[in-house]
Amino acid sequence: MPADRHILGLSAFYHDSAAALVVDGKIISAAQEERFTRQKNDPEFPANAVAFCLRQAGLSPAQLDAVVFYDKPMLKFARLLESYLAVAPGGWRTFPATLANWLGGKLDLRKTIRAELPGLRPDCEILFTEHHLSHAASAFYPSPFDEAAILTIDGVGEWATTTIGHGRGREIKMLKELRFPHSLGLVYSAFTNYCGFRINSGEYKLMGLAPYGEPVFADTIRRELLDLKADGSFWLNLDYFDFLRGTTMTNPKFHRLFGGPPRGPEEPITQRHMDVARSIQLVTEEIMVLLARQAREVTGQKNLCLAGGVALNCVANGIILREKIFENIWIQPAAGDAGGALGAALAAWHLHPDSPARKAELSDAMQSSLLGPEFSDAEIAAVLQANGAVFQKLENSALLDLTVELLRAEKVVGWFQGRMEFGPRALGNRSIIGDARSAKMQSVMNLKVKFRESFRPFAPIVRRERVADYFDLDFDSPYMLLVAPVKKELCREVSAELKGLDRLKEIRSTLPAITHVDYSARIQTVSRAGNPLLYDLLLRFEAVTGCAVLVNTSFNVRGEPIVCTPDDAYRCFMNTEMDFLILGHYLIERAAQPQKNVTRRIAPQAD
């Protein structure tokens, strides 16, 4: 294999399309299509993401040696046909549209890829990996482990919904799998939809809502919906689900079981919805712990790699860590379908028979997941001038000092720096930041900046060496994928009389902006090597205030992808009540901006 082999990975057509470029086994770039088109979870062919990945490396399509798609369309199509036949004539409402969609281009993906990438050489390979191998590769190959158990859990790939694998060197062996329709991801999505949130984007809302409820339906789920085994595998009772036959996830029998019809997207959230959320979250945690124990037993490994959409359930991840099933855990930050593009490219590199031996990197092969576009000061200034913005330029030291003072004054600050994050989390380069000590910060950010539900918690960022001083965690969490309790000595007792969302009114700790209703927090640890500017900001904030923690939430509003460009950031800023925006070295104050309407390129979708 040539040492500089250029491999482009793709995910497309189902959810959250993305592209990733790997050269000589190294990750060069990766991005989701939604960031460019501004259409959340854009499933179309990732033309803009591909163009960025090639541009970042200075390549043209003609210089690609392989293009790799993250699943096998023929196997997926066979599963769809088999599933429709199994319930016929039950699926007659959706079958014609599904068939037309597949015959319209999904089956002959080699032709589609060559049409979308004119200039590919005739000898450029068009390859396909199995869906869960893509997930497994995305988790194992960037991990710091020479050998590890690999657990992947999602809705469904071709047939597999959950797999256990074993990674060693450059080899991955898939050992066990659970198959469609028995899927933890689909079950969680069904409950997400039932509670009034959008499938494939609202699952984290269900997770955030769960602590407000009680697990009163957990036994009902275990008894009626699942036949759960000791190894974490289970059979679904399909009498309660409609995803095989119709256009919805659940059916009237499901609705009767849980006390009423599905919640509409804008209908009030009741205690019943909170209890349903808590119940399925608890059962999900139980299943994930059983699966982790099975992965340890089957592989005998001390290290675990996690991927697949369900691996974004950071509450369950935190429980797996605290159970000490494994000594070390590494979770792919782009755990969902977008990360499959990266896994496909990495699998094509490492599993090639002529590939050199893999050596696990002690440094972060994911490069803090900062794999997207970046913009120079000159490019940022040109955007601000084109928008008629009023701004000033500051060097790093003055910029950090001023930001600290703004945060101390309880200002909400948009923070746009360096390369954009790959995956669903803003990790400090496309972020909105605030003072975690502020009692009003959560409500201000949720209602006046993010325009989202008031119950949604915010994540803390903290320097790695200080994390154990604030949280019951002494472990790297650079990708905001672990939840842990806030230290007891920082917490306050609250009244037992308040119920449901009324519990939001109480201050639970000395860090109220990041302490969830159950005294937990979704933690991001920051190292100087991973993000030096953000690290220095935390260091200076602590020097002035004595507090080492800030709020970090994604730079977007409800229904909109995280911002990509300076223009996206400025437009989002002007359409919210953020106080200040920092773009690279430029400071923009809301009060100083001309009073004119700056519309978004594309309005946010309903979420």
N, C-alpha and C positions, 0 to 999 in steps of 0.2 A: 504494500500500500504506500503511495507517495506520502511523504512526511507532511506535506502541506495540503492534504486532501480537504476540499471545501464541501461541507454538507449542510444543506438547508432542511430544517424540519418544519412541518406544517400541521396545524390542526384547523379544521374548517367544517362548516355546514351543519353543525349540531348545536354548539354553544361556545361562545367566547373564543372565536378564531384567533390564531396567533402564528407567528413565525419565529424561528430561532436559527442562528448560524453558529456552526461549530467548525473550527479550523485546527487541524493537527490535534484533535481531541480537546481543545480549549474552547470554552464558551466565549464568543465574541459579542453577540448581541441577541436580544429577545424582546418582543413587544406584542401586545394584544391589539387587534385591529380596532377595537372600540375606541382606543385612545386617539386615533387619527380621524375616524368618521364621526365621533361623538355620539354614536348609537350604542347604548349600554348593552354589553354581551353580544355584540355584533357577530352573527354566525356566518357571514359571507366569506368568500375566498379572501384571505388576508393580503390583498395586493399592496396596501400602504405599509403594512408591517414588513412584508418582503422587501419592498423598495428601501425602507429604512435599514434593514439588516445588511443588505448588499452595500448600500451607501456607507454605512459605518465601517465596513471592511475594505472599501474601495474596490469592490468587485462588480462585475456584470454577470448576467445569467450565463453567459458563455463560459465563465470560469468555474461554474459549479460542477462538481464531480458526481454528486448525488442529490436528489430531492426525495425526502422521506415523509410519507404521510403517517399519522399517528394511530391509525387502525386499519383493519382490512375490510373494505366495503362489501366484498362478496360474502364474507362470513356474516356481516351485520345484516345484509339483505336477506340471506338465508334464514336468519333468526326471525326477522320481521315476517317473512312468508310463513314460516312454521308456526309462529305465534298466532297469526291471523287464521290459519287453517285449524288450529287447535280449538278456537272459540267460534268458528264459523257457524251461523252467519252473523255472530255477535258484533264483529268489527266492520260491518258493511258501511257505516257512516264515514269512517276515516280511511278505509283501504284504497279507494280510488285516488284520493289526493296524495296519499303516501306513495302509491305505485307511480303516479305521474312525476312526482318529485324525484324519485330515484331514477326513472328512465330518462329524466331530463338532464342528467349529468353526473349524478353521484356514482353510478356504476362504472362508467368509463373515466375514472379519475386521471389515468395517464394522459388521455386526450385533453382533459380539462386543465391539468397542470401545464402541459406544453402550450396550450392556447393562452394561459394566463402569464406564462413566462417565455415570451418570444425571445429567441436567441439561444435557448438551451442547445448544447451540442447533441447530435444524434447518439453519442456514446454516454451521455449523462444518464445515470441510472435513475429510474423512478421506482422507489421501493415502498413497501408497506410493512409496518410492524403491527403486532397485535396490541390492542388498546391498553391492556393491563401491563404488558411488557413495556410500553412507552412510559406508563406511570412508574413502574418499578425502576426503569433506567433513569428517569428524572430524579428519583430519590437516592439511588445507590451511587451512581457515578460521581455526582458532585459532593457526596458525603466525605467526611474525613476518615472513613473506615476502610481497611483492607478487606474485611469480611463482616457480613451483617445479615440478620433476618430482614426481609422486606415484606411489609404489609400494605396492600393497596385496597381501598374501599371506595366505591362510588355508586352511581345509579346502575349503569350497565355499559359494557363495551360491546364486543360482538355477542358473546354469551356470558362471559364472566362478570360477576358483580363484586366479588371479593377474591383476592388471591394472597397466598403466602409463598414467598420466594426466598432464595438463598443467594446472596451475592458474594463472590470471592474473586478477587483480582479483577479481570475484565469479563468474567463469566457471570451470568444470572441464570439460575435454574428455578423454574416455576414448579412448586411442589404440590400445592392444594388450591382448589378453587371452589367457590360457590357460584351457582349459575342462575341466570334469569329464569323466572321472574322473582326469585327469592333474593331481595336486594335491600340492604339497610339504607342505602342512599335513596331509593324510591320510597321506602316507608317514611323516611324523614321528610322528603319532599311532599308526600301526601299530607302529612300533618302541617307542613308549612302552608300549603294551599288551603287546607281546612281552616286554619287560623287567619286567613285573609292576606297572606303574603305571597309574592310572586315566586314560582318555582325557578330554581337555578340562580336566584339572586336574593331571596328573602330568608334563606335557611339561617343565616347569622342573626336575623331579627328574632326568629323563633328561639334560638339559643339565648339571646339577650332577654327575652321575655320570661323564660323559664323560671328564674329565681323569684319572680313575683308570685308564683303559684305553689300549690302543694301537689304531690304525686298521687292524687286520689284515683287517677285512671290507670296507674302503672300495672296493677294486678289484672285489670281488664285487658290491657294490651298483651300481657304475657299469656293470659288464658284464652283470649278470643282471636287474636291476630297472628300470634307467633307460636310455633312449636320449636322452642329454643333448646339446643343441645349443649353439653358441657364444653365442647370445643369452639363454641361461638357460632356454629352453623345453625341455620334455622329454615323452616318451611313457613311460607306465608299462607294464611287462610285467604284465598283469593275471592271468597264470597263477599268480602268487605271492600274490595278495590275494583275500580273500573278502568284502569289504564290498559288492560288488554282488549277491552271491547269498545270503549267509547272515547270521548274527548275530555273526560275528567279523570282525576286520580281516585276519587272516592265515590261512594254510591249511597242511596238512602239507608241501607242497612248500617253502614258505617256511621252515618249521621245520627241515627237513632241510638246507636251504642254510646255515643259521646254527648247526647243530650240536646241535639239541635242541628240546624242546617249550617253549612259553612259560613263563616263571617265574610261579609263583603269588604273590599279593600279599604273603604273609608268609614265603615261602621265602627261604633265604639268597641273597645276591647273590654271584655267582661272578665270576672273572676274565673268563669268556666274556661275561657280561652287560655288564661294563665295556667290553670291547673292542667289542661291538656298539654300545653307546651312543656311544663315541668315533668309530666309523666313520660312523654316520649323522649325527652332529653335524658332522664334517668335510665330508661331502658336502653337507649343508645349507648350510654356510658358503660352499662353492664356488658353489652355485647362486645364493645370495643376492648374492654379489659379481658374478656374471655378469648377473643381473637389474638390479642397480644400474648396471652399465656400460651395459647396453642402455637403461635409462631416461635416462641422460645423453646417449647418442647420439641417441635418438629426439626428445628435447625440447630438447637444447642448453642446458639450464639448469644453473646452478651450485648451486642449492639443491635438497634432497631432503626430501620429507615421507613418512613411513612409517606404515602402519597395517595392520590385520588381525592375527589371532592369532599368526602367525609373526613379526611385528615385535616380539613380546615376547622373542625369542631375542636377548638382549642381548650374547652372545658374538659372534654374527654381525654385529650392529650395530656393535660396537667394531671389527671387522675392516674393515667398509665405511668407517668413519671413518678408520682408519689407512691404508687404501689411497688416500685422498685423491681418490676418484672425484668427490666433490662438495666444495665449500668449506664448506657448512653443511648440517647434518642436523637435522630436528625430528621427533620420534616421539610419536605420540598416547599418553599414559599409559594410557588405557583402550583399548588397541589391539584387543581382542577384540570379541565380540558386544555387550557392554555399551556400548562406545563407539559402536556403530552407532546407538543411540538418539539420542545427541548429534549424530552426523553427519546423521541424517535430519532433525532439527529445523533444523540449520544450513543444510542443502541447501535446505529449503523456504523459508527466509528469503532466502538469497543468490541463489538461482536464479529467484525470482519476477520476472517482467518489470518490475514496478514497484519493485523493491528499489533503494535508493540505492547508489551506487558504494561498493565496499568499500575501506577503507584498512587495511593491515596495522598491527597495534599493535606498538609497540616493547616495551611491557610485556607481561606474561604473560596472554594472554586466557583461559587455562585456570585462572588464579588458583591456581597451584601444585597444581591438581587437588583443592583443598579445597572441594568443592562439596556436601558432605553435611550432615547435621544437626549442630547444636552445642547445648550445654546450659549454662545459667547456673549460678553457684555455688549459688543457692537450690535449683535442681532437683537438683544433685549432692548437696547436703547432705540433701535429703529422701530420696533413694535410700539413702544411707549409714545414715541413722537407721532407715529401714524394715528394713534388713538387720541392725540391731544392731551396726554397725561402730564401732570405736574409731578416732577420727581427730582431726587438728588442722589448723587453717587457717593458712596462711602467705602473706605478700605476695610479689610476684614476686622481689624481690632475695633475701630470705631463702630462698625456695623454690629458686632457682637455686643458691645457695651450698650449701645442704644436699644437693641432688642431686649436685653435684660431689663432695662428701665421700663420699656413698654409692657413687658410681661408682669413686672412688679406692680404696675398701675392697672392690672387686670384688663389689659387690651387684648383683643383677639388678632393674631398675626398670621397672615398667609406667608408660607415659607417655601420658596421655589429655588432649588439649587441643583446643579450638576445633572447627572443622568437620571432619567425617570425609572421608577421601580417597575419590575416585572412581577405580575401577580396581583392579587386583590388588595393588598395592604400598602398604604403609604408609609414608608419607613424612614422619613426624614428628608426627602428631597422634593416631594410634592405633598406637603403637609400643611395643616392649620394647627398652630400651637397656642398654648395658653398656660396660665399658672394653675397647677394642680391643687394649690391651697385655697383657691377661690371657691366660696360657697355658691356663687351664682354662675360659674363658668359652664357647668353642664347644661343648664337650661338655656343660657344665652347661645351657646354653640348649636344646640339641637334646634331651637325654635327660630333664631334670628339669622343664623349663618347656614346651617345644614338643611333647614326646613324639613326636619324629619321627626319621627316619633319621640316623645319626651322620655320614654323609658330606656332608650338606647344608651349604653354606657360608653365611656371614652377610655382609651388606652393610655397608660403611663409610659414615658420613656425615661430611662435611668442609666447612668454609666454602669458597665458590667461589674465593676469592683464595689459598687454601692447597693446592688440589688438586694442582697441578703439583709441589709439594714432596714429595708422598708417592706419586704415581702417574704413569705415563707418559701423562698426559692433561692438556691445557690447554684444556678445552672445557666448556661447560655440560652438566651431566647431572642436572637437577633431579628427574627421574622414575625414577632408578635403572634406566636402560635401556641403559647402556653398560658394557661390561667392558673393563678396561685392566690392564696389568701393574703390580705394585707396583715402586717404584723399586729398582734393583739394589742401591744402597748400603744399603737397609734389609733386604735379603734375606740368608739364611744358607744355606750349603751343607748338603745332607742326604745321608744314606746312600743309595747306589744299590741296596742289598741288599733293602730293604723293598719289598714289592709290594702292589698292591690296597689294601684299606682299612687295612692296617697302616701305610700312609704317613700316616694321620691322626695317629699318635703323635709325629711330628716337628714341631719348631718351625721354621717356614720364614722368619720375618721378625721384626722388632721389633714387628709388629702381628699376632700369631698368630691372634687371634680373627676376623680378616677376610681373611686370606691363604689363598686356595684352594690346592689341592695343586699346581696349575700356576703358582703365584706370581701369580695374577690376583685381581681384586676387582671386584664389581659396585657401581659408585660412585654415590652421591647427593651432589650438590653443593647447598649451602644458602646462600641469600642473605638479607640482612636484609629485603629487600622481600618475599621469598617466604614466609618463616616467621621473624618477628623473635624470638620466644621461643626457638625451637630454635637460632637463630643466636647469641643471647646465651649460651645454655647451652654451646655449643661454644667461644665466646670465653672464658668463665670457666674452663672445664675446661683450656683451653690455658694460660691465665695461671697456673694452679696447678700443672699437671703438665708443661708444655712440649709436650704432645701435642695435635694439632688434630683427632684422629680418634676417633669413637665407633662402637660397633656399633649398628645399627638393624635390627630385625626386626619383622614384623607382630605385632600384639597379638591372638593367637589360638593355639589348639593345633591339632595335626594333625586334619584332618577337619572343622574348624569355620571359618566365615567370620570375617573380622576383626570385632572388636567394634564395635558402633554406639553403644550407650547406656551411661551410667554403671553401670546394673545389669548389662549384659553384661560390662563390664570387671571389676566387683567379683566376680562369679561365676567368671569365668575366673581371676582372681587367686587366689581361695580354693581353686581346684581344681588349682593348679600349685604349684611351689616358688619362685615369684617372692618376692623379699625385701621389696620396697616397691612401693606403688602411689601414683602421683600423679594425682589426678583434679582437673583445674582447679587451684585453689589448695589442695586438700586432700591431706594426707599420711596414708597408711595403712600401718602396719607389720604384717607378717604375725605376728610374735611377740606382738603386743599384741591380736590379734583373739580374740573368744570362741571356744572350742573347740566349734564346732557345724558340721554339714554344710550347705554352701550348694550346692545342686545347680543345674546349668545348666537353662535352660528346655527345651532340646532337646539330647540327647546328641550328641556329634560322630559323624559317619558314618565308616564305613570309608573309608580314603583310599589 
